[in-house]
Amino acid sequence: MTRSVTFQNHAWTLAGTLHLPAGFDPQRRYAAIVCVHPSGGVKEQTSGLYAEKLAAQGFVALAYDATFQGESTGEPRHLENPYLRVEDVSAAIDYLTTLPCVDKDRIGVLGVCAGGGYATNAAVVDTRIKALGTVSAVNYGQMYRHGWDGTASPQDCLGLRDVAMAARTAEAGGAPTQYLPTVPQRREDAPSADLAEAFDYYRTARAQHCNAPSKLPARSLAQLVTYDAFSNVELFLTQPVQIVAGSEAGTRWMSEDLLRRAASKDKDLLIVEGGTHIGMYDKPALVGAALGRLVPFYQAHL
């Protein structure tokens, strides 16, 4: 059972899908989980899939479109502002606390890809988050500074701020919003197997969606390249943490970094054998493996 819902993040209206358990009883109070989508994704893709699966296990689960993205409001369209992405998570929790069917002391978060980084940052800030789960977590700033697989030189990204500021200056003078692709335009142009699969996911019938055109405004680059989703996790990330990554994911190093740095005394990293970064989004066996660890984790802590 699902319901289309809206809620506010300051001046912006966010669109969400509330996934309810089978046999939903409005008189009960349920544990709830906020599901945070990847950069460039929408609620109809992987975050919605995980929300659906979690609802089937008895949780109220909320998947939503980030500010500026999907069916949510905000201009320029598809802006990826990491600070607002984190605030979106708290706004989603604000909304859940208003629902009579949600136990406000039993709210968790699950983030996929960049959503995992934003969910982590939100857990550092928002103590209402009682349990944090991530799948194929990406710290977007780390990715820009060190590359998809962690092998790039941070010096290589310095010019991205100039690209962002040139776009802002042009747009201030009346130019249209300048966009950059977030996945390869052609599969054969992908520099890695992970990014070739990103093309498959976002730009073919596998998961392509009209509200997820795989682009972002160039002005986003300045905020993204200087951002750190894992800032202060050594001090403030004290909640239980379950991290999931694929053994074949080029981004696995960021999940390992989060495990190493988190202050939590109850933290775990599940490496799913054969899992790729994108495969963890929707491949039934891989999603099943992730949920096999995440469901009991949330049941124990919410």
Contacts in CASP RR format, 6 or more apart in sequence:
PFRMAT RR
TARGET T0000
AUTHOR 0000-0000-0000
METHOD contacts of the structure
MODEL  1
MTRSVTFQNHAWTLAGTLHLPAGFDPQRRYAAIVCVHPSGGVKEQTSGLY
AEKLAAQGFVALAYDATFQGESTGEPRHLENPYLRVEDVSAAIDYLTTLP
CVDKDRIGVLGVCAGGGYATNAAVVDTRIKALGTVSAVNYGQMYRHGWDG
TASPQDCLGLRDVAMAARTAEAGGAPTQYLPTVPQRREDAPSADLAEAFD
YYRTARAQHCNAPSKLPARSLAQLVTYDAFSNVELFLTQPVQIVAGSEAG
TRWMSEDLLRRAASKDKDLLIVEGGTHIGMYDKPALVGAALGRLVPFYQA
HL
1 19 0 8 1.000
1 20 0 8 1.000
1 21 0 8 1.000
1 22 0 8 1.000
1 23 0 8 1.000
1 24 0 8 1.000
1 55 0 8 1.000
2 17 0 8 1.000
2 18 0 8 1.000
2 19 0 8 1.000
2 20 0 8 1.000
3 17 0 8 1.000
3 18 0 8 1.000
3 20 0 8 1.000
4 15 0 8 1.000
4 16 0 8 1.000
4 17 0 8 1.000
4 18 0 8 1.000
5 15 0 8 1.000
5 16 0 8 1.000
5 17 0 8 1.000
5 18 0 8 1.000
5 62 0 8 1.000
5 95 0 8 1.000
6 13 0 8 1.000
6 14 0 8 1.000
6 15 0 8 1.000
6 16 0 8 1.000
7 13 0 8 1.000
7 14 0 8 1.000
7 16 0 8 1.000
7 64 0 8 1.000
7 91 0 8 1.000
7 92 0 8 1.000
7 94 0 8 1.000
7 95 0 8 1.000
8 14 0 8 1.000
8 91 0 8 1.000
9 67 0 8 1.000
9 84 0 8 1.000
9 87 0 8 1.000
9 88 0 8 1.000
9 91 0 8 1.000
10 87 0 8 1.000
10 91 0 8 1.000
12 67 0 8 1.000
12 68 0 8 1.000
12 72 0 8 1.000
12 73 0 8 1.000
12 74 0 8 1.000
13 72 0 8 1.000
13 73 0 8 1.000
14 64 0 8 1.000
14 65 0 8 1.000
14 66 0 8 1.000
14 67 0 8 1.000
14 72 0 8 1.000
14 73 0 8 1.000
14 88 0 8 1.000
14 91 0 8 1.000
14 92 0 8 1.000
15 43 0 8 1.000
15 64 0 8 1.000
15 65 0 8 1.000
15 70 0 8 1.000
15 71 0 8 1.000
15 72 0 8 1.000
16 43 0 8 1.000
16 62 0 8 1.000
16 63 0 8 1.000
16 64 0 8 1.000
16 65 0 8 1.000
16 71 0 8 1.000
17 43 0 8 1.000
17 44 0 8 1.000
17 48 0 8 1.000
17 51 0 8 1.000
17 62 0 8 1.000
17 63 0 8 1.000
17 64 0 8 1.000
18 60 0 8 1.000
18 61 0 8 1.000
18 62 0 8 1.000
19 48 0 8 1.000
19 51 0 8 1.000
19 52 0 8 1.000
19 54 0 8 1.000
19 55 0 8 1.000
19 60 0 8 1.000
19 61 0 8 1.000
19 62 0 8 1.000
19 63 0 8 1.000
20 55 0 8 1.000
20 60 0 8 1.000
20 101 0 8 1.000
21 30 0 8 1.000
21 55 0 8 1.000
21 56 0 8 1.000
21 57 0 8 1.000
21 58 0 8 1.000
21 59 0 8 1.000
21 60 0 8 1.000
22 55 0 8 1.000
22 56 0 8 1.000
22 58 0 8 1.000
24 101 0 8 1.000
26 100 0 8 1.000
26 101 0 8 1.000
28 101 0 8 1.000
29 100 0 8 1.000
29 101 0 8 1.000
29 102 0 8 1.000
29 103 0 8 1.000
29 106 0 8 1.000
30 58 0 8 1.000
30 59 0 8 1.000
30 60 0 8 1.000
30 101 0 8 1.000
30 102 0 8 1.000
30 103 0 8 1.000
30 106 0 8 1.000
31 58 0 8 1.000
31 59 0 8 1.000
31 60 0 8 1.000
31 102 0 8 1.000
31 103 0 8 1.000
31 106 0 8 1.000
31 107 0 8 1.000
31 108 0 8 1.000
31 298 0 8 1.000
31 302 0 8 1.000
32 59 0 8 1.000
32 60 0 8 1.000
32 61 0 8 1.000
32 62 0 8 1.000
32 96 0 8 1.000
32 99 0 8 1.000
32 102 0 8 1.000
32 103 0 8 1.000
32 106 0 8 1.000
32 107 0 8 1.000
32 108 0 8 1.000
32 302 0 8 1.000
33 51 0 8 1.000
33 54 0 8 1.000
33 59 0 8 1.000
33 60 0 8 1.000
33 61 0 8 1.000
33 62 0 8 1.000
33 107 0 8 1.000
33 108 0 8 1.000
33 109 0 8 1.000
33 110 0 8 1.000
33 298 0 8 1.000
33 302 0 8 1.000
34 61 0 8 1.000
34 62 0 8 1.000
34 64 0 8 1.000
34 89 0 8 1.000
34 92 0 8 1.000
34 93 0 8 1.000
34 96 0 8 1.000
34 107 0 8 1.000
34 108 0 8 1.000
34 109 0 8 1.000
34 110 0 8 1.000
34 119 0 8 1.000
35 43 0 8 1.000
35 47 0 8 1.000
35 48 0 8 1.000
35 50 0 8 1.000
35 51 0 8 1.000
35 54 0 8 1.000
35 61 0 8 1.000
35 62 0 8 1.000
35 63 0 8 1.000
35 64 0 8 1.000
35 109 0 8 1.000
35 110 0 8 1.000
35 111 0 8 1.000
35 112 0 8 1.000
36 47 0 8 1.000
36 85 0 8 1.000
36 88 0 8 1.000
36 89 0 8 1.000
36 109 0 8 1.000
36 110 0 8 1.000
36 111 0 8 1.000
36 112 0 8 1.000
36 115 0 8 1.000
36 116 0 8 1.000
36 118 0 8 1.000
36 119 0 8 1.000
36 122 0 8 1.000
37 43 0 8 1.000
37 45 0 8 1.000
37 46 0 8 1.000
37 47 0 8 1.000
37 48 0 8 1.000
37 63 0 8 1.000
37 64 0 8 1.000
37 65 0 8 1.000
37 66 0 8 1.000
37 111 0 8 1.000
37 112 0 8 1.000
37 115 0 8 1.000
38 45 0 8 1.000
38 46 0 8 1.000
38 47 0 8 1.000
38 112 0 8 1.000
38 113 0 8 1.000
38 114 0 8 1.000
38 115 0 8 1.000
38 138 0 8 1.000
38 281 0 8 1.000
39 80 0 8 1.000
39 113 0 8 1.000
39 114 0 8 1.000
39 115 0 8 1.000
39 138 0 8 1.000
39 140 0 8 1.000
39 182 0 8 1.000
39 216 0 8 1.000
40 69 0 8 1.000
40 78 0 8 1.000
40 80 0 8 1.000
40 182 0 8 1.000
40 202 0 8 1.000
40 212 0 8 1.000
40 214 0 8 1.000
40 216 0 8 1.000
41 47 0 8 1.000
41 69 0 8 1.000
41 70 0 8 1.000
41 202 0 8 1.000
41 209 0 8 1.000
41 212 0 8 1.000
42 65 0 8 1.000
42 69 0 8 1.000
42 70 0 8 1.000
42 71 0 8 1.000
42 209 0 8 1.000
42 211 0 8 1.000
42 212 0 8 1.000
43 51 0 8 1.000
43 63 0 8 1.000
43 64 0 8 1.000
43 65 0 8 1.000
43 70 0 8 1.000
43 71 0 8 1.000
44 209 0 8 1.000
44 211 0 8 1.000
45 201 0 8 1.000
45 207 0 8 1.000
45 209 0 8 1.000
45 212 0 8 1.000
45 281 0 8 1.000
45 282 0 8 1.000
46 112 0 8 1.000
46 113 0 8 1.000
46 207 0 8 1.000
46 281 0 8 1.000
46 282 0 8 1.000
47 63 0 8 1.000
47 64 0 8 1.000
47 110 0 8 1.000
47 111 0 8 1.000
47 112 0 8 1.000
47 115 0 8 1.000
48 61 0 8 1.000
48 63 0 8 1.000
49 281 0 8 1.000
49 282 0 8 1.000
49 287 0 8 1.000
50 61 0 8 1.000
50 63 0 8 1.000
50 110 0 8 1.000
50 112 0 8 1.000
50 135 0 8 1.000
50 287 0 8 1.000
50 291 0 8 1.000
51 61 0 8 1.000
51 62 0 8 1.000
51 63 0 8 1.000
52 61 0 8 1.000
53 287 0 8 1.000
53 288 0 8 1.000
53 291 0 8 1.000
54 61 0 8 1.000
54 110 0 8 1.000
54 291 0 8 1.000
54 294 0 8 1.000
54 295 0 8 1.000
54 298 0 8 1.000
55 61 0 8 1.000
57 291 0 8 1.000
57 295 0 8 1.000
57 299 0 8 1.000
59 298 0 8 1.000
59 302 0 8 1.000
60 96 0 8 1.000
60 99 0 8 1.000
60 101 0 8 1.000
60 102 0 8 1.000
62 92 0 8 1.000
62 95 0 8 1.000
62 96 0 8 1.000
64 72 0 8 1.000
64 88 0 8 1.000
64 92 0 8 1.000
65 71 0 8 1.000
65 72 0 8 1.000
65 211 0 8 1.000
66 72 0 8 1.000
66 80 0 8 1.000
66 84 0 8 1.000
66 85 0 8 1.000
66 88 0 8 1.000
67 73 0 8 1.000
67 74 0 8 1.000
67 79 0 8 1.000
67 81 0 8 1.000
67 84 0 8 1.000
67 85 0 8 1.000
67 87 0 8 1.000
67 88 0 8 1.000
68 74 0 8 1.000
68 75 0 8 1.000
68 76 0 8 1.000
68 77 0 8 1.000
68 78 0 8 1.000
68 79 0 8 1.000
68 80 0 8 1.000
68 81 0 8 1.000
68 84 0 8 1.000
69 77 0 8 1.000
69 78 0 8 1.000
69 79 0 8 1.000
69 80 0 8 1.000
69 211 0 8 1.000
69 212 0 8 1.000
70 211 0 8 1.000
70 212 0 8 1.000
71 211 0 8 1.000
76 171 0 8 1.000
76 177 0 8 1.000
76 217 0 8 1.000
76 219 0 8 1.000
77 177 0 8 1.000
78 179 0 8 1.000
78 213 0 8 1.000
78 215 0 8 1.000
78 216 0 8 1.000
78 217 0 8 1.000
79 216 0 8 1.000
79 217 0 8 1.000
79 219 0 8 1.000
79 220 0 8 1.000
80 114 0 8 1.000
80 140 0 8 1.000
80 216 0 8 1.000
80 217 0 8 1.000
80 220 0 8 1.000
80 223 0 8 1.000
80 224 0 8 1.000
81 220 0 8 1.000
81 223 0 8 1.000
82 118 0 8 1.000
82 121 0 8 1.000
82 140 0 8 1.000
82 141 0 8 1.000
82 223 0 8 1.000
82 224 0 8 1.000
82 227 0 8 1.000
82 229 0 8 1.000
83 223 0 8 1.000
83 227 0 8 1.000
85 114 0 8 1.000
85 115 0 8 1.000
85 118 0 8 1.000
86 118 0 8 1.000
86 121 0 8 1.000
86 122 0 8 1.000
86 125 0 8 1.000
88 118 0 8 1.000
89 109 0 8 1.000
89 118 0 8 1.000
89 119 0 8 1.000
89 122 0 8 1.000
89 126 0 8 1.000
89 129 0 8 1.000
90 122 0 8 1.000
90 125 0 8 1.000
90 126 0 8 1.000
90 128 0 8 1.000
93 107 0 8 1.000
93 126 0 8 1.000
93 128 0 8 1.000
93 129 0 8 1.000
96 102 0 8 1.000
96 104 0 8 1.000
96 107 0 8 1.000
97 104 0 8 1.000
97 107 0 8 1.000
97 128 0 8 1.000
104 128 0 8 1.000
105 130 0 8 1.000
106 130 0 8 1.000
106 302 0 8 1.000
107 128 0 8 1.000
107 129 0 8 1.000
107 130 0 8 1.000
107 302 0 8 1.000
108 129 0 8 1.000
108 130 0 8 1.000
108 131 0 8 1.000
108 132 0 8 1.000
108 133 0 8 1.000
108 298 0 8 1.000
108 302 0 8 1.000
109 119 0 8 1.000
109 122 0 8 1.000
109 123 0 8 1.000
109 129 0 8 1.000
109 131 0 8 1.000
109 132 0 8 1.000
109 133 0 8 1.000
110 116 0 8 1.000
110 119 0 8 1.000
110 133 0 8 1.000
110 134 0 8 1.000
110 135 0 8 1.000
110 294 0 8 1.000
111 117 0 8 1.000
111 118 0 8 1.000
111 119 0 8 1.000
111 133 0 8 1.000
111 134 0 8 1.000
111 135 0 8 1.000
111 137 0 8 1.000
112 134 0 8 1.000
112 135 0 8 1.000
112 136 0 8 1.000
112 280 0 8 1.000
112 281 0 8 1.000
113 135 0 8 1.000
113 136 0 8 1.000
113 137 0 8 1.000
113 138 0 8 1.000
113 251 0 8 1.000
113 277 0 8 1.000
113 281 0 8 1.000
114 138 0 8 1.000
114 140 0 8 1.000
114 229 0 8 1.000
115 134 0 8 1.000
115 137 0 8 1.000
115 138 0 8 1.000
116 133 0 8 1.000
116 134 0 8 1.000
116 135 0 8 1.000
116 136 0 8 1.000
116 137 0 8 1.000
116 138 0 8 1.000
116 229 0 8 1.000
117 134 0 8 1.000
117 137 0 8 1.000
117 138 0 8 1.000
117 139 0 8 1.000
117 140 0 8 1.000
117 229 0 8 1.000
117 230 0 8 1.000
118 229 0 8 1.000
119 132 0 8 1.000
119 133 0 8 1.000
119 134 0 8 1.000
120 132 0 8 1.000
120 134 0 8 1.000
120 137 0 8 1.000
120 139 0 8 1.000
120 229 0 8 1.000
120 230 0 8 1.000
120 233 0 8 1.000
120 237 0 8 1.000
120 258 0 8 1.000
121 229 0 8 1.000
121 230 0 8 1.000
121 231 0 8 1.000
122 129 0 8 1.000
123 129 0 8 1.000
123 132 0 8 1.000
123 237 0 8 1.000
123 239 0 8 1.000
123 241 0 8 1.000
124 231 0 8 1.000
124 232 0 8 1.000
124 233 0 8 1.000
124 236 0 8 1.000
124 237 0 8 1.000
125 236 0 8 1.000
129 239 0 8 1.000
130 239 0 8 1.000
130 240 0 8 1.000
130 301 0 8 1.000
130 302 0 8 1.000
131 239 0 8 1.000
131 240 0 8 1.000
131 241 0 8 1.000
131 242 0 8 1.000
131 297 0 8 1.000
131 298 0 8 1.000
131 301 0 8 1.000
131 302 0 8 1.000
132 237 0 8 1.000
132 239 0 8 1.000
132 240 0 8 1.000
132 241 0 8 1.000
132 242 0 8 1.000
133 241 0 8 1.000
133 242 0 8 1.000
133 243 0 8 1.000
133 244 0 8 1.000
133 294 0 8 1.000
133 297 0 8 1.000
134 241 0 8 1.000
134 242 0 8 1.000
134 243 0 8 1.000
134 244 0 8 1.000
134 255 0 8 1.000
134 258 0 8 1.000
135 244 0 8 1.000
135 245 0 8 1.000
135 280 0 8 1.000
135 281 0 8 1.000
135 290 0 8 1.000
135 294 0 8 1.000
136 244 0 8 1.000
136 245 0 8 1.000
136 246 0 8 1.000
136 249 0 8 1.000
136 251 0 8 1.000
136 255 0 8 1.000
136 277 0 8 1.000
136 278 0 8 1.000
136 280 0 8 1.000
136 281 0 8 1.000
137 243 0 8 1.000
137 245 0 8 1.000
137 251 0 8 1.000
137 254 0 8 1.000
137 255 0 8 1.000
137 258 0 8 1.000
138 229 0 8 1.000
138 251 0 8 1.000
138 254 0 8 1.000
139 228 0 8 1.000
139 229 0 8 1.000
139 230 0 8 1.000
139 254 0 8 1.000
139 257 0 8 1.000
139 258 0 8 1.000
140 224 0 8 1.000
140 227 0 8 1.000
140 229 0 8 1.000
141 224 0 8 1.000
141 225 0 8 1.000
141 226 0 8 1.000
141 227 0 8 1.000
141 228 0 8 1.000
141 229 0 8 1.000
142 150 0 8 1.000
142 228 0 8 1.000
142 229 0 8 1.000
142 230 0 8 1.000
142 254 0 8 1.000
142 257 0 8 1.000
143 251 0 8 1.000
143 254 0 8 1.000
144 157 0 8 1.000
144 160 0 8 1.000
144 221 0 8 1.000
144 224 0 8 1.000
144 225 0 8 1.000
145 152 0 8 1.000
145 154 0 8 1.000
145 157 0 8 1.000
145 225 0 8 1.000
146 152 0 8 1.000
146 154 0 8 1.000
148 191 0 8 1.000
148 192 0 8 1.000
148 194 0 8 1.000
148 195 0 8 1.000
148 250 0 8 1.000
148 251 0 8 1.000
149 192 0 8 1.000
149 250 0 8 1.000
149 251 0 8 1.000
149 253 0 8 1.000
150 253 0 8 1.000
157 225 0 8 1.000
160 221 0 8 1.000
160 222 0 8 1.000
160 225 0 8 1.000
161 221 0 8 1.000
161 222 0 8 1.000
161 225 0 8 1.000
161 226 0 8 1.000
163 218 0 8 1.000
163 221 0 8 1.000
164 218 0 8 1.000
164 219 0 8 1.000
164 220 0 8 1.000
164 221 0 8 1.000
164 222 0 8 1.000
164 223 0 8 1.000
165 222 0 8 1.000
166 218 0 8 1.000
167 177 0 8 1.000
167 178 0 8 1.000
167 217 0 8 1.000
167 218 0 8 1.000
167 219 0 8 1.000
168 219 0 8 1.000
170 178 0 8 1.000
171 177 0 8 1.000
171 178 0 8 1.000
171 219 0 8 1.000
177 217 0 8 1.000
178 217 0 8 1.000
178 218 0 8 1.000
178 219 0 8 1.000
179 215 0 8 1.000
179 216 0 8 1.000
179 217 0 8 1.000
179 218 0 8 1.000
180 215 0 8 1.000
180 216 0 8 1.000
180 217 0 8 1.000
180 218 0 8 1.000
180 221 0 8 1.000
181 214 0 8 1.000
181 215 0 8 1.000
182 202 0 8 1.000
182 214 0 8 1.000
182 215 0 8 1.000
182 216 0 8 1.000
183 195 0 8 1.000
183 198 0 8 1.000
183 199 0 8 1.000
183 202 0 8 1.000
183 203 0 8 1.000
183 214 0 8 1.000
184 190 0 8 1.000
184 191 0 8 1.000
184 195 0 8 1.000
184 196 0 8 1.000
184 198 0 8 1.000
184 199 0 8 1.000
186 199 0 8 1.000
187 196 0 8 1.000
187 199 0 8 1.000
187 200 0 8 1.000
190 196 0 8 1.000
190 198 0 8 1.000
190 199 0 8 1.000
192 250 0 8 1.000
193 248 0 8 1.000
193 276 0 8 1.000
194 249 0 8 1.000
194 250 0 8 1.000
194 251 0 8 1.000
194 276 0 8 1.000
194 277 0 8 1.000
194 278 0 8 1.000
197 276 0 8 1.000
197 277 0 8 1.000
197 278 0 8 1.000
197 279 0 8 1.000
198 277 0 8 1.000
198 278 0 8 1.000
200 206 0 8 1.000
200 278 0 8 1.000
201 207 0 8 1.000
201 278 0 8 1.000
201 279 0 8 1.000
201 281 0 8 1.000
201 282 0 8 1.000
202 208 0 8 1.000
202 212 0 8 1.000
202 214 0 8 1.000
203 214 0 8 1.000
206 282 0 8 1.000
207 281 0 8 1.000
207 282 0 8 1.000
230 257 0 8 1.000
230 258 0 8 1.000
230 261 0 8 1.000
233 258 0 8 1.000
233 261 0 8 1.000
233 262 0 8 1.000
233 263 0 8 1.000
234 261 0 8 1.000
234 262 0 8 1.000
234 263 0 8 1.000
235 263 0 8 1.000
236 263 0 8 1.000
237 262 0 8 1.000
237 263 0 8 1.000
237 264 0 8 1.000
238 263 0 8 1.000
238 264 0 8 1.000
238 265 0 8 1.000
239 264 0 8 1.000
239 301 0 8 1.000
240 264 0 8 1.000
240 266 0 8 1.000
240 267 0 8 1.000
240 297 0 8 1.000
240 300 0 8 1.000
240 301 0 8 1.000
241 258 0 8 1.000
241 259 0 8 1.000
241 262 0 8 1.000
241 264 0 8 1.000
241 266 0 8 1.000
241 267 0 8 1.000
241 268 0 8 1.000
242 267 0 8 1.000
242 268 0 8 1.000
242 270 0 8 1.000
242 293 0 8 1.000
242 294 0 8 1.000
242 297 0 8 1.000
243 255 0 8 1.000
243 258 0 8 1.000
243 259 0 8 1.000
243 267 0 8 1.000
243 268 0 8 1.000
243 269 0 8 1.000
243 270 0 8 1.000
244 255 0 8 1.000
244 269 0 8 1.000
244 270 0 8 1.000
244 272 0 8 1.000
244 280 0 8 1.000
244 289 0 8 1.000
244 290 0 8 1.000
244 293 0 8 1.000
244 294 0 8 1.000
245 251 0 8 1.000
245 252 0 8 1.000
245 255 0 8 1.000
245 256 0 8 1.000
245 269 0 8 1.000
245 270 0 8 1.000
245 271 0 8 1.000
245 272 0 8 1.000
245 280 0 8 1.000
246 252 0 8 1.000
246 271 0 8 1.000
246 272 0 8 1.000
246 273 0 8 1.000
246 274 0 8 1.000
246 275 0 8 1.000
246 276 0 8 1.000
246 277 0 8 1.000
246 280 0 8 1.000
246 286 0 8 1.000
247 271 0 8 1.000
247 272 0 8 1.000
247 273 0 8 1.000
247 274 0 8 1.000
247 275 0 8 1.000
248 274 0 8 1.000
248 275 0 8 1.000
248 276 0 8 1.000
249 275 0 8 1.000
249 276 0 8 1.000
249 277 0 8 1.000
249 280 0 8 1.000
250 277 0 8 1.000
251 277 0 8 1.000
252 271 0 8 1.000
255 269 0 8 1.000
256 269 0 8 1.000
259 267 0 8 1.000
259 268 0 8 1.000
259 269 0 8 1.000
266 301 0 8 1.000
268 293 0 8 1.000
268 297 0 8 1.000
270 289 0 8 1.000
270 290 0 8 1.000
270 293 0 8 1.000
272 280 0 8 1.000
272 286 0 8 1.000
272 289 0 8 1.000
272 290 0 8 1.000
274 286 0 8 1.000
275 283 0 8 1.000
275 286 0 8 1.000
276 286 0 8 1.000
279 286 0 8 1.000
280 286 0 8 1.000
280 287 0 8 1.000
280 290 0 8 1.000
281 287 0 8 1.000
END
